Amino acid sequence: MPSMDEKGNEGRATMEAKYARSMRALNAQFATWVAQQNDKAPCTSWEEGVADYLRHAKKLAAHRRHLAAEEVDVEHGKSNKRNRVEEKGSEGEEGEEKTSFTAKCKVFFREEGEWATRGVGYLSLRTLTSDPSASRLVFRTEAGKVLLNARIYRGIKAKVQDKSVVMVLYVAEEGEGETGGQPQSKQTLVRFGKVELAKELQEAIEEHTPQ
């Protein structure tokens, strides 16, 4: 019988293979389109088509990261239902959500003039399907513990600094999120392995900021 590690490796291999096939197909379509544009419109801007390609490529990458995060849950023996209960906001039953961004990162809070680490894990941006203006950031450690559950609020400013995103979030102290504790403003730094991920998070936050 395959071990849990062997099953996990098989799952990752399958996920990577699907991602590779999807990217290969997308790139082939884009290459064909570029050749056609070069013949038909060599002197006009291709900005719209390029933006469409980048949009699809980002969706594929985000889906890949989301599946990787779910795989971590399985490896730690946590079902999606359990995670939803653990990450429920203070407003009560959250309803169905969609995830528009997920990536591995390290989170810091500014405390007494210094950046204090909160751990390594996965940060997700989730939005209620019934209310597109209700989005939140959830940070879960690799062990499955939720350390950050903060709403995206009107006026939030997410600034990219190299491979990091710096912003002010309203975070309940540990143990207070489910018992009515008042969230406190925290200067927060999210550090990724690539600057591209920092820019993706910034764009996702801007896209989901209430007007």
C-alpha positions, 0 to 999 in steps of 0.5 A: 500500500502506498504511503501518505508521502507517496500518495502526496508525491503522486498528487503533486505530479498529477497537478504539475502535469495538468498545469503543464498541459494547460500552459502548453495549450495556452502558449500555443494559442497565444503563439498562433495569435501573435503570428496572425497579428504580425501578418494582419496588424503589425503596426497596431498595439497588441495590448488587449490580446497580451493582457488577455493572455496574462489574465488566463496565465495568472488564473492557471497559476492561482488555481495551481497554488490553490490546489497545492494549499488544499493538498497541505490540508489533506497531508495534515488530516484537515478537511475543507469543511473543518478549515471553513469552521476554523476560519469563520469570520466574526459576522457568523456563518460565512456562506460559500466563498471563492478563492482568487489568490493563494500562495506560500509566504511568511507573515510579519506584524510590526511590534514595538518598531520591529517586524515580528514573524507570525510564521510560514504558511499559505495566504488566501484572498477569499470572497463571498459568492453572495457578496462580491464586496465582502473579501478577506485575507486568511493566513494559515500556517503549514500546521493548519493553524489560522493566525490571520483572518482580516477583512478587505476594507474600503481605503486599504493600501497594499504597497509592494516592496521588493518581494513583500506587500506591506499594508494595515490590516484589522486583526483580532488578537489570538482567541478573540476572533470567535468571541467578539474581540475588537480587531486592532490595526496591525501594520502587516508585511507579507513576504513571498519568494518571488516579486511576481507573487507580491504584485499578484496579491497587490492586484487581487487586493485592489480588485476586491477592495470595496468601493 
